[in-house]
Amino acid sequence: MKIIIAGAGKVGFNLAKTLSIAHNVILIDKNQEALNNIQENIDIMPICGNVEDYNTFKMVKYDTIDLFIAVTNLDNMNLIASMVIDIALDVKRKFVRLKDHCFDHEEIKKKLNIEQFIFPIQLASNTILSLLKYPKANNIKTFQYADYKLISIIIPSNFIAQTFTFESFRIVGIERDKHFFIPQEEYVEILPNDLVYYFGLEEDMYILTHSDNVNITKCVVFGADNLGMTITSDLLNVGCEVKLIEKDLQLCNKADEYLKGKADIINFKYGSHEIFESENLSNADIFITTTNNDEFNIIKSLEARDSGIDKIVAINNEMEYYNLMHSLQITAVRGPKMSAYHKIMEEISSSGVVLKKHFCGGKAIVFMRKIFANSKLIGKKIKPLKLNDSSLYYIKDSKLYTFSNTIILEENDLIVSFCVASDSDKVAQWIYEL
C-alpha cells in the first residue's frame, strides 16, 4: 500500500517503522531534524512541510494514496489535514487520531470522509473501566463477532504450581519470565507469577475473574492531566467515589472545574509516602497511576501496595517498562500513545470479515474470521493451519472447539487463531485466503 503518515512523533515513528517493512510510507512533519533521524533508521520517504497546506501534499509523487493516517499532537491540525489531502490527492482510507472526544460523531466522519477516529485517551480509560467488573483480571478484550472474551490474570506469587485442563474455555497464552508462549499440550502447568490468557464465555470464566468479597467502588487516581481527568470522570459516571491526586495546583484547579466538584481533588507538593496515611488512601479498592512517567507510576504503585491497596493499575507508556510492571504484579494498561499505535495497526489489518487484536504488549495476536450468510466458504472443507507457536479454534453454535482436523464451515461459524507476533503474517495470509 501507499501510506501517508502526518506527524513524526512517537506514534508516527512507530507506525512508519512497522508499516515500512511491507508498504511504501511517506512521513510528513515540519521538523526536518526529526525526519532526518527517522530516515537514518527506516526506509521511508520524508516530506518536510505543513500538513494543513495543500502544497505539501502536492509534493507527493503518487496521485492515489491507499491510507492516510493523521497523528500530530493537535486535533485541529489532524482534522484540517484530512480535509486538505482530499483536495490534493485521491485517498481511499483515512484514520485520524483525536484527543477530544467531542468529535466522536458519525456525521463528522461522514462529512470528512474519515473511516476511523482514534481516541487513545478514551481507549485507555475504557480499559480501566473494564477492570471494575472483573476484579481479578489484568486485562479484558472483547470481540465484535462473539460473546467470547480474552481475559488475562496475573497468578499470585504464593500460588502452588498446578496442572490444569479446561473444556469450556482455553488457556491461549502464558507470559513467564518475560517470555510469551502458547501452550500446545492438553494439560497446562501454571506457575506463580505467570500472566495467563484465558479465552471463553464470561459465565464459564466467572470463578477466575470475580471475587465474592471484592466490590470496586473507592478509587484513587494519581495524576490530573487529560488522561487522569477522563478516567476520573468515567469512574464517577459509573458511581465510584474518586480521590484525584496531583502536585500541580493549576491542574488541580482545572480538574475541579472539569469535574464540577464531584471528585475529591488533593494537591500535594512533595512525593511523600505520608499522603497515603494523611488522606486515608489505604481504604481504596483500586489505585491508578496515570502520568506519562512510567518510573513515577511504578514507584507510586509500589507505595500503594505497601499501604495495603490490593488492586494496583499503572499506565504503561514505554514498552521497556512493561515487563518490569508485570514482574512487580502491577496491572499495566496501555497509555494513549501505545493505545493509538495498536488500535491503528489493528484497524489496518482488520476487514469486514476478519478482526485482529494485539495482546501481551504486542507479543501475540488473535485473528477472528466470521462466516457470513453470503460467504463462499459455507459448505467448504477447511484444513487447519499447522504452526508450532499458535493455537487454532472454531466456534459453532456458541461452543468452542479445537480446530485440529478438517471441518465443514456453516453460516455464523467463527475461526479463531492465537499466534506469536513473528507468525502473524503466515496466519494472516492463511485466514484471509481461506
C-alpha positions as CSV (number, residue, x, y, z in Angstrom):
1,M,0.0,0.0,0.0
2,K,0.9,3.7,-0.4
3,I,0.6,5.3,3.0
4,I,1.0,8.8,4.2
5,I,1.6,9.5,7.9
6,A,1.1,13.1,9.2
7,G,3.2,13.6,12.3
8,A,6.7,12.3,13.1
9,G,6.2,12.0,16.9
10,K,6.4,8.7,18.8
11,V,3.2,7.3,17.3
12,G,4.1,8.4,13.8
13,F,7.6,7.0,14.1
14,N,6.4,3.6,15.4
15,L,3.7,3.3,12.7
16,A,6.2,4.2,10.0
17,K,8.8,1.7,11.4
18,T,6.3,-1.1,11.3
19,L,4.4,-0.3,8.1
20,S,7.6,0.5,6.0
21,I,8.6,-3.2,6.1
22,A,5.8,-4.1,3.6
23,H,4.5,-0.8,2.3
24,N,5.5,2.5,0.7
25,V,5.4,5.0,3.6
26,I,5.6,8.8,3.3
27,L,6.1,10.7,6.6
28,I,5.2,14.4,6.7
29,D,6.3,16.8,9.5
30,K,7.6,20.3,10.0
31,N,10.6,19.1,11.9
32,Q,13.4,18.4,9.4
33,E,15.8,17.1,12.0
34,A,13.2,14.6,13.3
35,L,12.6,13.4,9.7
36,N,16.4,13.1,9.1
37,N,16.8,11.0,12.2
38,I,13.9,8.7,11.3
39,Q,15.2,8.3,7.7
40,E,18.5,7.1,9.0
41,N,16.7,4.2,10.8
42,I,13.9,3.2,8.5
43,D,13.1,3.2,4.8
44,I,10.5,6.0,4.3
45,M,10.0,9.0,2.1
46,P,10.2,12.1,4.2
47,I,8.5,15.4,3.4
48,C,9.2,18.5,5.4
49,G,6.1,20.6,5.4
50,N,2.8,21.8,7.0
51,V,0.1,19.1,6.8
52,E,-2.5,21.8,6.7
53,D,-1.0,23.2,3.5
54,Y,-2.4,22.0,0.1
55,N,1.1,22.5,-1.4
56,T,2.7,20.0,1.0
57,F,0.5,17.2,-0.4
58,K,1.3,18.2,-4.0
59,M,4.9,17.2,-3.2
60,V,3.8,13.6,-3.1
61,K,4.7,11.7,-6.2
62,Y,1.6,9.5,-6.2
63,D,-1.9,10.6,-7.3
64,T,-3.6,7.9,-5.3
65,I,-3.0,7.0,-1.7
66,D,-4.3,3.9,-0.1
67,L,-4.2,5.1,3.5
68,F,-3.8,8.5,5.2
69,I,-3.0,8.5,9.0
70,A,-3.1,11.8,10.9
71,V,-1.3,11.5,14.3
72,T,0.1,15.0,15.0
73,N,-0.4,16.3,18.6
74,L,-3.1,18.8,17.6
75,D,-6.7,17.7,16.9
76,N,-7.5,20.7,14.6
77,M,-4.4,20.0,12.6
78,N,-5.3,16.4,12.1
79,L,-8.9,17.3,11.0
80,I,-7.8,20.0,8.7
81,A,-5.1,17.8,7.2
82,S,-7.7,15.1,6.5
83,M,-9.8,17.7,4.5
84,V,-6.9,19.3,2.6
85,I,-5.4,16.0,1.4
86,D,-8.8,15.1,-0.2
87,I,-8.3,18.2,-2.4
88,A,-4.8,17.4,-3.4
89,L,-4.9,13.6,-3.7
90,D,-7.2,10.6,-4.2
91,V,-7.3,8.9,-0.8
92,K,-9.1,5.6,-0.2
93,R,-9.0,5.4,3.6
94,K,-8.3,7.9,6.4
95,F,-7.6,7.4,10.1
96,V,-7.4,10.4,12.4
97,R,-6.2,10.4,16.0
98,L,-8.0,12.8,18.3
99,K,-7.7,13.8,22.0
100,D,-11.1,15.5,22.4
101,H,-14.0,13.0,22.4
102,C,-16.5,15.7,21.4
103,F,-15.6,15.0,17.8
104,D,-16.9,11.5,18.0
105,H,-20.0,11.8,15.8
106,E,-20.8,9.7,12.7
107,E,-21.9,12.9,10.8
108,I,-18.4,14.4,11.3
109,K,-16.7,11.2,10.0
110,K,-19.1,11.1,7.1
111,K,-18.7,14.8,6.1
112,L,-14.9,14.5,6.3
113,N,-14.8,11.1,4.6
114,I,-12.9,9.6,7.5
115,E,-13.1,5.8,8.1
116,Q,-11.8,5.8,11.7
117,F,-11.5,8.2,14.6
118,I,-8.9,7.0,17.1
119,F,-9.4,8.3,20.6
120,P,-6.4,7.0,22.6
121,I,-7.3,8.7,25.9
122,Q,-10.8,7.1,25.8
123,L,-9.3,3.7,24.9
124,A,-7.1,3.8,28.0
125,S,-9.9,4.9,30.2
126,N,-12.3,2.2,28.8
127,T,-9.7,-0.4,29.7
128,I,-9.6,0.9,33.3
129,L,-13.4,0.7,33.5
130,S,-13.5,-2.9,32.3
131,L,-11.3,-3.9,35.3
132,L,-14.0,-2.7,37.7
133,K,-16.3,-5.6,36.5
134,Y,-13.6,-8.2,36.7
135,P,-11.7,-7.6,40.0
136,K,-9.2,-10.4,39.5
137,A,-8.5,-9.7,35.8
138,N,-5.4,-8.0,34.5
139,N,-6.9,-7.1,31.1
140,I,-10.1,-7.8,29.1
141,K,-10.6,-7.9,25.4
142,T,-14.0,-8.2,23.7
143,F,-14.9,-9.2,20.2
144,Q,-17.5,-7.7,17.8
145,Y,-18.5,-11.1,16.4
146,A,-18.8,-13.2,19.6
147,D,-19.6,-13.0,23.3
148,Y,-16.2,-14.7,23.9
149,K,-13.6,-12.7,25.9
150,L,-9.9,-12.8,26.1
151,I,-9.0,-12.2,29.8
152,S,-5.5,-12.1,31.3
153,I,-4.9,-12.8,35.0
154,I,-1.6,-12.5,37.0
155,I,-1.1,-15.6,39.1
156,P,-0.2,-14.7,42.7
157,S,3.4,-15.3,43.9
158,N,2.1,-17.6,46.7
159,F,0.3,-19.8,44.2
160,I,1.3,-23.5,44.3
161,A,2.2,-24.8,40.8
162,Q,-0.6,-26.9,39.3
163,T,-1.5,-28.6,36.0
164,F,-4.9,-27.8,34.5
165,T,-7.1,-28.9,31.6
166,F,-10.2,-26.9,30.6
167,E,-13.2,-27.7,28.4
168,S,-15.5,-24.7,28.4
169,F,-12.6,-22.2,27.9
170,R,-8.9,-22.4,26.9
171,I,-5.6,-21.1,28.0
172,V,-4.3,-19.4,24.9
173,G,-1.1,-17.8,26.1
174,I,1.3,-17.5,29.1
175,E,3.9,-14.9,29.8
176,R,6.6,-16.4,32.1
177,D,9.9,-14.8,33.0
178,K,9.5,-12.2,30.2
179,H,8.8,-14.9,27.6
180,F,5.5,-15.4,25.9
181,F,4.4,-18.8,24.6
182,I,1.2,-20.5,23.5
183,P,0.6,-23.9,25.3
184,Q,0.4,-26.8,22.9
185,E,-0.4,-29.6,25.4
186,E,-3.9,-30.5,26.6
187,Y,-2.7,-30.2,30.2
188,V,-1.2,-26.8,31.1
189,E,1.0,-26.2,34.0
190,I,0.5,-22.8,35.7
191,L,3.3,-21.4,37.9
192,P,3.4,-18.5,40.4
193,N,3.7,-15.0,38.8
194,D,2.5,-16.3,35.4
195,L,0.5,-13.9,33.3
196,V,-2.2,-16.3,31.9
197,Y,-4.5,-15.5,29.0
198,Y,-7.9,-17.3,29.0
199,F,-10.4,-17.4,26.1
200,G,-14.1,-18.3,26.7
201,L,-17.5,-17.1,27.7
202,E,-17.9,-14.8,30.7
203,E,-20.1,-17.2,32.6
204,D,-17.7,-20.0,32.2
205,M,-14.8,-17.9,33.5
206,Y,-16.6,-16.3,36.3
207,I,-14.7,-18.0,39.1
208,L,-11.4,-16.8,37.5
209,T,-12.4,-13.1,37.2
210,H,-14.6,-12.4,40.2
211,S,-14.4,-12.4,43.9
212,D,-17.3,-12.6,46.2
213,N,-15.8,-10.2,48.8
214,V,-14.4,-7.6,46.3
215,N,-16.5,-4.7,45.0
216,I,-14.5,-1.9,43.5
217,T,-16.2,1.4,44.4
218,K,-13.5,3.5,46.1
219,C,-10.8,4.7,43.7
220,V,-7.6,6.7,43.8
221,V,-6.3,8.3,40.6
222,F,-2.8,9.7,40.7
223,G,-2.3,12.4,38.0
224,A,-4.7,15.1,36.8
225,D,-3.7,15.6,33.2
226,N,-6.2,14.9,30.4
227,L,-6.0,11.1,30.9
228,G,-6.4,11.3,34.7
229,M,-9.4,13.7,34.4
230,T,-11.0,11.4,31.8
231,I,-10.5,8.3,33.9
232,T,-11.9,10.1,37.0
233,S,-14.9,11.4,35.1
234,D,-15.7,7.9,33.7
235,L,-15.3,6.4,37.2
236,L,-17.7,9.0,38.6
237,N,-20.2,8.3,35.9
238,V,-20.4,4.6,36.9
239,G,-21.0,5.5,40.6
240,C,-17.5,5.3,42.0
241,E,-16.0,7.5,44.7
242,V,-12.8,9.1,43.4
243,K,-9.8,10.8,45.0
244,L,-7.8,12.6,42.4
245,I,-4.2,13.5,43.4
246,E,-2.0,16.0,41.7
247,K,1.0,18.1,42.7
248,D,0.4,20.8,40.1
249,L,-2.0,23.3,41.6
250,Q,-3.1,24.6,38.2
251,L,-4.0,21.1,37.1
252,C,-5.9,20.6,40.3
253,N,-8.0,23.7,39.6
254,K,-8.6,22.7,36.0
255,A,-9.7,19.2,37.1
256,D,-12.0,20.7,39.8
257,E,-13.7,22.8,37.1
258,Y,-13.9,20.0,34.6
259,L,-15.3,17.5,37.1
260,K,-17.7,20.1,38.7
261,G,-16.5,19.4,42.2
262,K,-17.7,15.7,42.1
263,A,-14.3,14.3,42.9
264,D,-12.1,14.8,46.0
265,I,-9.1,16.6,44.5
266,I,-6.0,16.6,46.6
267,N,-3.0,18.8,45.9
268,F,0.4,17.6,47.3
269,K,3.7,19.4,46.9
270,Y,6.1,16.6,47.6
271,G,6.2,12.9,46.6
272,S,6.0,11.8,50.2
273,H,4.5,8.4,51.2
274,E,2.8,10.2,54.1
275,I,-0.1,11.2,51.8
276,F,-1.3,7.6,52.0
277,E,-1.9,8.0,55.7
278,S,-2.9,11.7,55.8
279,E,-5.5,11.3,53.1
280,N,-6.6,7.7,54.2
281,L,-5.8,6.4,50.7
282,S,-5.2,2.8,52.0
283,N,-9.0,2.3,52.1
284,A,-9.2,2.4,48.3
285,D,-10.3,-0.6,46.3
286,I,-8.2,0.4,43.4
287,F,-5.2,2.7,42.8
288,I,-4.5,4.0,39.3
289,T,-1.4,6.0,38.3
290,T,-1.9,7.9,35.1
291,T,1.2,10.1,34.5
292,N,3.3,9.9,31.4
293,N,6.3,8.9,33.5
294,D,6.5,5.1,33.9
295,E,9.1,5.2,36.6
296,F,6.9,7.5,38.7
297,N,3.9,5.3,38.1
298,I,5.8,2.2,39.3
299,I,7.1,4.0,42.4
300,K,3.6,5.2,43.4
301,S,2.1,1.8,42.6
302,L,4.6,0.1,45.0
303,E,3.8,2.7,47.7
304,A,0.1,2.0,47.2
305,R,0.7,-1.7,47.6
306,D,2.8,-1.1,50.8
307,S,-0.1,0.9,52.2
308,G,-2.4,-2.1,51.8
309,I,-4.3,-1.5,48.5
310,D,-4.9,-4.7,46.6
311,K,-5.7,-3.7,43.0
312,I,-2.9,-1.6,41.5
313,V,-3.0,-0.3,38.0
314,A,-0.4,1.7,36.2
315,I,-0.5,3.4,32.8
316,N,2.3,2.0,30.7
317,N,3.8,4.5,28.2
318,E,7.1,2.8,27.2
319,M,7.3,-0.9,26.2
320,E,10.6,-1.3,28.1
321,Y,8.7,-0.9,31.4
322,Y,6.0,-3.4,30.6
323,N,8.0,-6.5,31.8
324,L,9.0,-4.7,34.9
325,M,5.4,-3.8,35.8
326,H,4.4,-7.4,35.2
327,S,7.3,-8.8,37.3
328,L,6.1,-6.5,40.1
329,Q,2.5,-7.7,39.6
330,I,1.3,-4.3,38.6
331,T,-1.6,-4.3,36.1
332,A,-0.2,-2.4,33.1
333,V,-2.6,-0.5,30.9
334,R,-1.5,0.9,27.6
335,G,-1.0,4.7,27.7
336,P,-2.6,6.9,25.0
337,K,0.3,6.7,22.6
338,M,0.6,2.9,22.8
339,S,-3.1,2.6,22.5
340,A,-3.2,4.8,19.4
341,Y,-0.4,2.7,17.7
342,H,-2.0,-0.7,18.5
343,K,-5.5,0.5,17.6
344,I,-4.4,1.8,14.2
345,M,-2.4,-1.3,13.4
346,E,-5.4,-3.5,14.3
347,E,-7.7,-1.4,12.1
348,I,-5.3,-1.6,9.2
349,S,-5.1,-5.3,9.4
350,S,-8.8,-5.9,10.1
351,S,-11.5,-6.2,7.4
352,G,-15.3,-6.7,7.2
353,V,-14.8,-10.4,7.9
354,V,-11.6,-10.7,9.8
355,L,-10.8,-9.0,13.2
356,K,-7.3,-8.6,14.5
357,K,-6.2,-7.7,18.1
358,H,-2.8,-7.4,19.8
359,F,-2.3,-8.7,23.3
360,C,0.5,-9.3,25.8
361,G,2.1,-5.9,24.9
362,G,2.1,-6.8,21.2
363,K,3.9,-10.1,21.7
364,A,0.9,-12.0,20.5
365,I,-2.0,-11.6,18.1
366,V,-5.5,-13.0,17.8
367,F,-7.3,-13.2,14.5
368,M,-11.1,-13.9,14.2
369,R,-12.9,-14.6,11.0
370,K,-16.7,-14.8,10.8
371,I,-18.6,-16.9,8.1
372,F,-21.4,-14.6,6.9
373,A,-24.5,-15.6,5.1
374,N,-23.1,-14.7,1.7
375,S,-19.7,-16.3,2.2
376,K,-18.3,-18.7,-0.4
377,L,-16.9,-20.7,2.5
378,I,-20.2,-22.1,3.5
379,G,-20.2,-25.9,3.0
380,K,-16.5,-25.8,2.2
381,K,-14.0,-28.2,3.8
382,I,-11.1,-26.3,5.6
383,K,-7.9,-27.8,6.9
384,P,-6.2,-26.3,9.9
385,L,-3.0,-24.3,9.7
386,K,-0.2,-26.1,11.5
387,L,2.3,-23.9,13.4
388,N,4.4,-24.6,16.4
389,D,3.7,-21.4,18.3
390,S,0.0,-20.9,17.6
391,S,-3.4,-22.4,18.6
392,L,-6.5,-22.7,16.4
393,Y,-10.1,-22.9,17.3
394,Y,-13.6,-22.6,15.8
395,I,-16.8,-21.5,17.4
396,K,-20.1,-23.2,16.2
397,D,-23.4,-22.5,17.9
398,S,-21.6,-20.5,20.6
399,K,-19.5,-23.5,21.6
400,L,-15.7,-23.5,21.4
401,Y,-13.8,-26.4,19.7
402,T,-10.1,-27.1,19.0
403,F,-9.5,-26.8,15.2
404,S,-7.2,-29.8,14.7
405,N,-8.9,-31.7,11.8
406,T,-10.7,-30.8,8.6
407,I,-14.1,-29.1,9.3
408,I,-17.0,-28.1,7.1
409,L,-18.0,-24.4,7.7
410,E,-21.5,-23.2,8.2
411,E,-23.1,-19.7,8.4
412,N,-22.1,-17.8,11.6
413,D,-19.2,-20.1,12.4
414,L,-16.1,-18.3,13.7
415,I,-12.4,-19.3,13.1
416,V,-10.1,-18.0,15.9
417,S,-6.3,-18.1,15.8
418,F,-3.9,-17.1,18.6
419,C,-0.2,-16.7,17.5
420,V,3.0,-15.1,18.4
421,A,3.8,-11.9,16.6
422,S,6.5,-13.4,14.5
423,D,4.0,-15.8,12.9
424,S,1.3,-13.2,12.4
425,D,2.0,-12.8,8.6
426,K,1.6,-16.5,8.0
427,V,-1.6,-16.7,10.0
428,A,-3.0,-13.5,8.3
429,Q,-2.3,-14.9,4.8
430,W,-4.0,-18.2,5.7
431,I,-7.1,-16.8,7.3
432,Y,-7.6,-14.1,4.7
433,E,-7.2,-16.5,1.8
434,L,-9.5,-19.3,3.0
